[in-house]
Amino acid sequence: MTLTLRKVAIVGSARIPFCRAYTGYENETNLSMLSTAIGGLADKYGLKGQRVGEVMAGSVISHSKDFNLAREALLDAGLSPQTPGTTVQIACGTSLQAALMLGAKIATGEIDSGIAAGSDTVSDSPVVLGPKMQKRMIALSRARTTGEKFSAFKGFNFGEIAPVAPSTQEPRTGLSMGEHCELMAKQWGISREAQDLLALRSHQNAAAAYDAGFHDDLIVPCAGIYKDNNVRPDASLEKMATMKPAFDKKSGKGTLTAANSTPLTDGASSVLLASEDWARERGLPILGYLTMGAVSANDFAHGDGLLMAPTIAVSDLMRRSGLGFADIDLFELHEAFAAQVLCTLAAWEDPDYNRAVLGRDDPLGAVPVDKINVFGSSLAYGHPFAATGARILGMTAKLLNTQEKNRALISVCTAGGMGVAAIVERAN
């Protein structure tokens, strides 16, 4: 039997405003934010009470209470109980990877529709007890007599009650993502000035998007918040220059600051994908098509840059598609740090890197600045880890239409030395 692949249509997206940690969403959870984002999508496209092929979503910072997060969120959002939910996680690439996985199912006919989504909260980070105290509490829960209860605390000392907060360090290196990116900036010779300029451009472009009303139909209010609270229309290079290094504080050579790095952020986003027939039968729009994706990884624990894996994913996409950078109209590059974007751009131009890492005789080449994140990206909007991919995918599909462009490339770096990339094409 010959399998004919179907096109994967991007119908549209919805997200809640992104908020800096410990501000607007202090009382929200992964579940409440994700439910609001998916619920907004359901309202927008008439899906309340309707069965969707599958909802695939996840979070990076999660509690044990986030068990079965995707399923619980879709039920809270008002979708039909017949809709299955699958919880996934691949760090910052979570919701883009979810879209690629759902896209494969739609393309092969397994399902006709799907929602890719993600949610993350730093404000509600899980704080757990240390291992000794955990064991004592388990023993206490099992105790049946007063003697057994006292025995659970035999040898107890107050140091055991110190809570353990989530770690931002890579388990294999002991370094944070920012520390890794600082090493990348030094390796590639990325200046502080270049990073600040990229960050400034992101804020300016994002502010322009708001002024143009671009986000009016993309954002769903949540907890009384109607707008991302990290976008800085008044950002300036002068203000950025006053910021101190955030990760390399001792050498005097640190270049990453709070101004050119994404802030800790809370938020959630969602994207509706479907077959063309499913969308048209319901009178839903088709903004574009998710045509191809790739996931990659590198050996960051032994010298490869932690956030350089997207260079590989993009190279693989270009090779498989037969496209070059000249064929791409918009480059939507996740801005975990300004330095990460600049290192990636430099690597694509570098002949040695292309030969040694990408297996290319000729470099992928330069990317024109005016094609990169034309309405801003994570440095401006913020970066709720699992939500960023869906935020970018939804924006990209709309951008292709509003800008009347044909093809876009998405690239997202993740913790653990991985990268997720995708190609999106506008519907004719």
C-alpha positions as CSV (number, residue, x, y, z in Angstrom):
1,M,0.0,0.0,0.0
2,T,1.3,3.4,-0.9
3,L,1.0,6.1,1.7
4,T,0.2,9.6,0.5
5,L,1.2,12.3,2.9
6,R,-1.2,15.1,3.6
7,K,-0.3,18.8,4.0
8,V,-0.2,19.9,7.7
9,A,-2.2,23.2,7.9
10,I,-1.6,25.8,10.5
11,V,-5.0,27.2,11.4
12,G,-3.9,29.7,14.0
13,S,-2.7,30.2,17.5
14,A,-3.6,31.7,20.9
15,R,-1.5,32.5,23.9
16,I,-1.7,34.3,27.2
17,P,0.5,37.4,27.8
18,F,4.0,36.5,28.9
19,C,5.0,37.9,32.3
20,R,8.3,38.3,34.1
21,A,8.5,35.8,37.0
22,Y,6.9,36.9,40.3
23,T,4.8,39.6,38.7
24,G,1.4,39.0,37.0
25,Y,1.1,35.2,37.5
26,E,2.3,34.7,41.0
27,N,-1.0,32.9,41.8
28,E,-1.1,30.9,38.5
29,T,0.0,27.4,37.8
30,N,1.1,25.5,34.7
31,L,-2.3,24.0,34.5
32,S,-4.3,27.2,34.9
33,M,-2.1,29.0,32.3
34,L,-2.2,26.2,29.8
35,S,-5.9,25.7,30.2
36,T,-6.4,29.5,29.5
37,A,-4.3,29.4,26.4
38,I,-6.0,26.3,25.0
39,G,-9.4,27.6,26.0
40,G,-8.7,30.8,24.2
41,L,-7.8,28.8,21.1
42,A,-11.0,26.8,21.5
43,D,-13.1,30.0,21.7
44,K,-11.4,31.5,18.7
45,Y,-12.0,28.5,16.4
46,G,-15.3,27.1,17.8
47,L,-13.8,24.0,19.4
48,K,-15.6,24.1,22.8
49,G,-17.2,20.7,23.3
50,Q,-15.6,19.4,20.1
51,R,-13.3,16.4,19.7
52,V,-9.7,17.3,18.6
53,G,-7.5,14.5,17.3
54,E,-4.9,15.0,20.1
55,V,-3.6,17.7,22.4
56,M,0.2,17.5,22.9
57,A,1.7,19.8,25.5
58,G,4.2,20.0,28.3
59,S,6.2,22.1,30.8
60,V,9.8,22.2,31.7
61,I,9.5,23.3,35.3
62,S,6.8,21.0,36.6
63,H,5.3,19.7,39.9
64,S,4.2,16.3,40.7
65,K,0.7,17.9,40.7
66,D,1.2,18.6,36.9
67,F,0.6,14.9,36.3
68,N,-1.1,14.3,33.0
69,L,-0.9,18.0,32.3
70,A,-2.0,18.0,28.7
71,R,-5.1,15.9,29.4
72,E,-6.2,18.0,32.4
73,A,-5.6,21.2,30.6
74,L,-7.8,20.3,27.6
75,L,-10.6,19.2,29.9
76,D,-10.4,22.5,31.8
77,A,-10.3,24.3,28.5
78,G,-13.7,22.8,27.5
79,L,-12.7,20.4,24.7
80,S,-14.6,17.2,24.3
81,P,-13.6,14.5,26.9
82,Q,-13.0,12.3,23.9
83,T,-9.9,14.3,23.1
84,P,-6.7,12.6,24.2
85,G,-3.9,14.5,25.8
86,T,-0.2,13.6,25.7
87,T,2.4,15.3,27.9
88,V,5.8,15.8,26.3
89,Q,9.0,17.7,27.2
90,I,12.2,18.6,25.3
91,A,13.2,21.6,27.3
92,C,12.8,24.9,25.4
93,G,11.8,23.1,22.2
94,T,8.8,21.4,23.9
95,S,5.9,23.0,22.0
96,L,7.6,23.1,18.7
97,Q,8.5,19.4,19.0
98,A,4.9,18.8,19.9
99,A,3.8,20.5,16.7
100,L,6.2,18.4,14.6
101,M,5.0,15.2,16.3
102,L,1.3,16.1,15.7
103,G,2.2,17.2,12.2
104,A,3.6,13.7,11.4
105,K,0.3,12.2,12.7
106,I,-1.8,14.5,10.6
107,A,0.4,14.0,7.5
108,T,0.0,10.2,7.7
109,G,-3.7,10.3,8.4
110,E,-3.6,9.0,12.0
111,I,-5.4,12.1,13.2
112,D,-7.1,15.1,11.4
113,S,-6.4,17.8,13.9
114,G,-4.1,18.6,16.9
115,I,-3.2,21.3,19.3
116,A,0.5,21.8,20.2
117,A,1.0,23.8,23.4
118,G,3.3,24.5,26.3
119,S,3.3,26.2,29.7
120,D,5.9,27.2,32.2
121,T,5.9,29.1,35.5
122,V,9.0,30.1,37.4
123,S,6.8,31.8,40.0
124,D,5.3,28.5,41.0
125,S,8.5,26.5,40.9
126,P,8.5,23.3,42.9
127,V,10.5,23.5,46.1
128,V,11.1,20.1,47.6
129,L,12.5,18.7,50.8
130,G,16.0,17.1,50.8
131,P,16.3,13.3,50.5
132,K,16.7,12.7,54.2
133,M,13.6,14.7,55.1
134,Q,11.7,13.0,52.3
135,K,12.4,9.6,53.7
136,R,11.4,10.7,57.1
137,M,8.1,12.0,55.8
138,I,7.4,8.8,54.0
139,A,8.2,6.8,57.2
140,L,5.9,9.1,59.1
141,S,3.1,8.6,56.6
142,R,3.4,4.8,57.1
143,A,3.7,4.9,60.9
144,R,0.8,3.3,62.8
145,T,1.9,3.8,66.4
146,T,3.2,6.7,68.4
147,G,6.5,4.9,68.8
148,E,6.8,4.5,65.0
149,K,6.1,8.1,64.5
150,F,8.8,9.2,66.9
151,S,11.2,6.7,65.3
152,A,10.8,8.4,62.0
153,F,12.6,11.4,63.4
154,K,15.4,9.5,65.2
155,G,18.6,11.4,64.7
156,F,16.8,14.4,63.2
157,N,18.7,17.7,62.8
158,F,17.3,21.0,61.6
159,G,19.6,21.2,58.6
160,E,17.4,18.5,57.0
161,I,14.4,20.8,56.6
162,A,16.3,23.1,54.2
163,P,14.3,23.1,50.9
164,V,15.8,22.2,47.6
165,A,15.0,24.6,44.8
166,P,15.0,23.6,41.1
167,S,18.5,23.8,39.6
168,T,19.3,25.7,36.5
169,Q,22.6,24.0,36.0
170,E,23.3,21.4,33.4
171,P,23.7,18.0,35.2
172,R,26.6,17.0,33.1
173,T,28.7,20.1,33.5
174,G,27.4,21.9,36.6
175,L,27.2,25.1,34.5
176,S,24.0,27.2,33.9
177,M,22.8,27.9,30.4
178,G,24.0,31.5,30.8
179,E,27.5,30.3,31.8
180,H,27.6,28.0,28.8
181,C,26.5,30.8,26.5
182,E,29.2,33.1,27.9
183,L,31.8,30.5,26.9
184,M,30.2,30.4,23.4
185,A,30.4,34.2,23.1
186,K,34.1,34.1,24.0
187,Q,34.8,31.3,21.5
188,W,33.1,33.1,18.7
189,G,34.3,36.6,19.6
190,I,30.8,38.0,20.1
191,S,31.0,41.5,21.6
192,R,28.8,43.0,24.3
193,E,27.9,45.8,21.9
194,A,26.6,43.4,19.3
195,Q,24.5,41.6,21.8
196,D,23.0,44.8,23.2
197,L,22.2,45.9,19.6
198,L,20.4,42.7,18.8
199,A,18.4,42.9,22.1
200,L,17.5,46.5,21.4
201,R,16.2,45.6,17.9
202,S,14.1,42.8,19.4
203,H,12.4,45.2,21.8
204,Q,11.9,47.8,19.0
205,N,10.4,45.2,16.7
206,A,8.1,43.8,19.4
207,A,6.9,47.3,20.3
208,A,6.2,48.0,16.6
209,A,4.2,44.7,16.4
210,Y,2.0,45.9,19.3
211,D,1.6,49.3,17.7
212,A,0.5,47.7,14.5
213,G,-2.1,45.6,16.3
214,F,-0.4,42.4,15.3
215,H,-1.0,40.7,18.7
216,D,-4.7,41.8,19.1
217,D,-6.1,38.4,18.0
218,L,-3.2,36.3,19.3
219,I,-3.3,37.1,23.0
220,V,-5.9,35.8,25.4
221,P,-6.2,37.8,28.7
222,C,-5.2,35.9,31.9
223,A,-5.4,36.9,35.5
224,G,-6.2,40.5,34.5
225,I,-3.1,40.7,32.2
226,Y,-3.7,41.8,28.6
227,K,-0.1,42.4,27.3
228,D,3.4,41.0,27.7
229,N,5.1,42.9,30.4
230,N,8.7,42.5,29.3
231,V,8.6,44.5,26.1
232,R,10.5,47.7,26.5
233,P,9.5,50.4,24.0
234,D,11.9,52.8,25.8
235,A,14.9,50.5,25.6
236,S,18.2,52.1,24.7
237,L,21.8,51.1,24.2
238,E,22.7,53.7,26.9
239,K,20.5,52.0,29.5
240,M,21.7,48.5,28.4
241,A,25.3,49.6,28.8
242,T,24.8,50.2,32.5
243,M,24.0,46.5,33.2
244,K,26.6,44.4,34.9
245,P,27.6,40.9,33.6
246,A,25.1,38.3,34.8
247,F,27.1,35.1,34.5
248,D,30.8,35.9,34.3
249,K,31.1,38.3,37.2
250,K,34.8,37.8,38.2
251,S,37.0,37.9,35.1
252,G,35.9,41.3,34.0
253,K,35.3,39.9,30.5
254,G,31.6,38.9,30.9
255,T,29.4,40.1,28.1
256,L,26.0,38.6,28.9
257,T,23.7,40.8,31.0
258,A,20.1,41.0,32.1
259,A,19.5,43.3,29.1
260,N,20.7,40.9,26.4
261,S,19.4,37.7,28.0
262,T,15.9,36.5,28.3
263,P,14.3,37.0,31.7
264,L,12.7,34.3,33.8
265,T,9.2,34.2,32.5
266,D,5.7,32.7,33.1
267,G,3.3,32.0,30.3
268,A,1.5,29.5,28.0
269,S,0.8,29.3,24.2
270,S,-1.0,27.0,21.8
271,V,-1.3,26.3,18.1
272,L,-4.0,24.5,16.1
273,L,-2.9,22.2,13.3
274,A,-5.1,20.2,11.0
275,S,-5.5,18.5,7.6
276,E,-6.8,20.8,4.9
277,D,-10.1,18.9,4.7
278,W,-10.7,19.2,8.4
279,A,-10.1,22.9,8.4
280,R,-12.2,23.6,5.3
281,E,-15.1,21.5,6.5
282,R,-15.3,23.8,9.5
283,G,-14.8,27.0,7.6
284,L,-11.5,27.6,9.4
285,P,-8.6,29.6,7.9
286,I,-5.4,28.1,6.8
287,L,-2.5,30.5,7.5
288,G,0.2,28.3,6.3
289,Y,1.7,24.8,6.3
290,L,4.2,23.1,8.6
291,T,6.2,21.5,5.9
292,M,9.3,20.0,7.5
293,G,11.1,19.7,10.9
294,A,14.3,18.5,12.4
295,V,15.7,17.8,15.9
296,S,19.4,17.7,16.6
297,A,21.9,17.3,19.5
298,N,25.6,17.8,20.1
299,D,28.3,16.8,22.6
300,F,28.1,19.9,24.7
301,A,29.6,18.1,27.7
302,H,32.9,17.7,25.8
303,G,33.4,21.0,24.1
304,D,30.5,21.6,21.7
305,G,28.6,24.8,22.5
306,L,25.5,24.0,24.6
307,L,23.2,26.1,22.5
308,M,24.8,25.4,19.0
309,A,22.7,22.3,18.2
310,P,20.1,24.3,16.1
311,T,22.9,25.0,13.6
312,I,22.8,21.2,12.9
313,A,19.0,21.0,12.7
314,V,18.8,23.9,10.3
315,S,21.6,22.4,8.1
316,D,19.7,19.1,8.0
317,L,16.5,20.9,7.0
318,M,18.3,22.8,4.2
319,R,19.9,19.6,2.9
320,R,16.6,17.6,3.0
321,S,14.5,20.3,1.5
322,G,17.0,21.3,-1.2
323,L,16.7,24.9,-0.1
324,G,19.3,27.6,0.7
325,F,19.1,30.7,2.9
326,A,18.3,32.7,-0.2
327,D,15.0,30.8,-0.4
328,I,14.0,31.8,3.1
329,D,12.0,35.1,3.6
330,L,11.8,35.2,7.4
331,F,14.1,33.8,10.0
332,E,12.4,33.3,13.4
333,L,15.3,32.5,15.7
334,H,14.6,32.0,19.4
335,E,16.6,34.5,21.4
336,A,17.5,32.6,24.6
337,F,20.4,35.0,24.7
338,A,21.5,37.6,22.1
339,A,24.9,35.9,22.1
340,Q,23.3,32.5,21.2
341,V,21.7,34.0,18.0
342,L,25.0,35.8,17.1
343,C,27.0,32.6,17.6
344,T,24.6,30.7,15.4
345,L,24.7,33.2,12.6
346,A,28.5,33.3,12.8
347,A,28.7,29.5,12.7
348,W,26.6,29.3,9.5
349,E,29.1,31.6,7.8
350,D,32.2,29.9,9.0
351,P,33.8,27.5,6.5
352,D,35.6,25.4,9.2
353,Y,32.5,25.0,11.3
354,N,30.5,24.0,8.2
355,R,33.0,21.4,7.2
356,A,33.7,19.9,10.6
357,V,30.3,20.1,12.3
358,L,27.7,20.4,9.5
359,G,29.5,18.3,6.9
360,R,29.2,20.9,4.2
361,D,31.8,21.8,1.6
362,D,30.3,25.4,1.3
363,P,29.0,27.5,4.2
364,L,25.2,27.9,4.6
365,G,26.0,31.6,4.4
366,A,24.9,34.9,5.9
367,V,21.4,35.8,7.0
368,P,20.3,39.4,6.3
369,V,19.5,41.3,9.5
370,D,16.2,42.6,8.1
371,K,14.9,39.0,7.8
372,I,15.6,38.1,11.4
373,N,12.8,38.3,14.0
374,V,11.1,41.1,12.2
375,F,8.5,41.5,15.0
376,G,10.8,40.7,17.9
377,S,11.4,37.5,19.7
378,S,12.2,36.1,23.2
379,L,14.5,38.9,24.4
380,A,11.5,41.2,24.2
381,Y,8.5,38.9,24.8
382,G,10.1,36.7,27.4
383,H,10.7,33.0,27.4
384,P,8.4,30.6,29.3
385,F,10.5,27.6,28.4
386,A,7.9,25.1,27.0
387,A,5.7,27.9,25.6
388,T,8.2,29.5,23.3
389,G,8.0,27.1,20.4
390,A,4.2,27.5,20.0
391,R,4.5,31.3,20.4
392,I,7.0,31.4,17.6
393,L,5.1,29.0,15.3
394,G,1.9,31.0,15.7
395,M,3.6,34.3,15.1
396,T,5.4,32.9,12.1
397,A,2.3,31.7,10.4
398,K,0.6,35.0,10.8
399,L,3.7,36.9,9.8
400,L,3.9,35.1,6.5
401,N,0.4,36.4,5.7
402,T,0.8,40.0,7.0
403,Q,4.2,40.4,5.4
404,E,3.1,38.6,2.3
405,K,6.1,36.3,2.4
406,N,6.3,32.7,1.2
407,R,8.6,30.8,3.5
408,A,10.0,31.0,7.0
409,L,12.6,29.1,9.0
410,I,12.2,28.6,12.8
411,S,15.1,27.6,15.0
412,V,15.0,27.0,18.8
413,C,17.9,26.0,21.0
414,T,17.3,24.0,24.2
415,A,19.0,22.8,27.3
416,G,20.9,19.6,27.1
417,G,22.6,20.5,23.9
418,M,19.6,20.1,21.6
419,G,17.9,22.1,18.9
420,V,14.5,22.0,17.1
421,A,13.9,23.6,13.7
422,A,11.0,23.8,11.2
423,I,10.1,25.3,7.9
424,V,6.7,27.0,7.5
425,E,5.2,28.0,4.1
426,R,2.4,30.5,3.5
427,A,-0.9,29.2,2.1
428,N,-1.5,30.5,-1.5
